[in-house]
Amino acid sequence: MKINIYTIPECTFCAKLKGLLDDDNIEYDDFNIYEEENEVMFEKLTDLSGCDSVPMITVGKHLLAPDVNFTSIDQAVELIKHIME
């Protein structure tokens, strides 16, 4: 199942998420929302979730947004693992 993470370079939460996924050998694609080609998709995800924070995560067809679906990075990782089961 494909995992996409929408991040910004200075986000410590984004860095922690990527580090935990790397530790668990979970592959993902990282999209910097400051890059023009990623802005449109992030805006679509923002409209869907009602949240404009990062890290925004898609796992297959599932959308995980901060403060909507998870309140900590550890919880986000657990949700990702659960969806992938």
N, C-alpha and C positions, 0 to 999 in steps of 0.2 A: 504494500500500500504506500502510495506516494505521500511524503510529508513536505510541506512548504512552510517556511517560517519567514514572516515579514518583520524586519528589524531596522534599527538605526545603529550606526557604528558606536555611538557613545553610551548606549543603553546597557547598564550593568545586568539588568534582568535578562536581556537577550543573550548576553555573553554567558551567564550562568546556565540558561536553557541549553545553549549549544554545547557547553562543556559537559553537562549531564547526559545529553544525547550521545555525544562522542564517547563518554565513559562506558555507556551501555551498547556501543557499536550500532546505534540506530542511525540510519542514513537519512539525510534531509537536504533540501535545497534552501539556501538562504537568499532572500531578496531584500536588498537595501531600499527602503521606501523613498529615500532621497534621490534615487536614480529615476529619471523620467519614465523609463519603460516599466517600472514597478509601481509608480504612483497610481495609475488607473486601477489596477487590481486591488491595491490597498483601499482606495476609495470605495470600490464595490463591496469589499469585505466590511468596511466601516458602515456602509448603508445597511448591509444585512444584519450586522451584530448590534448596531447602535453604540459602538465603542470605537474610539479613535486612538487607542493606546497600542503599544507594542510590548512584547511580541504577540503578533496575531498569527495563529497557526491553522493550517488546513491539513487534515489527515483524510485522504481520499475525499469524500463528499462532506466530511464533518468540519465544522468551523468552531475553533476554540478561541475565545476572546478574553483578555484580561478583565477581571471584575464582573464578567458575565458568566463564564464557564469555570474559571479558576481564580483563586485569590493568592496563590503562591506558585513559584516556578516548580517546586516539588510536586504540587498537585497537578500542574500542567503535564509534567512527565508521566505521572501515573495515568492520567486520562489518555495520553497518547498510547501508552502501553496497552491499556484496556481496549481501546478502539482497534488496535492492531491484532488482538487475540483472535 
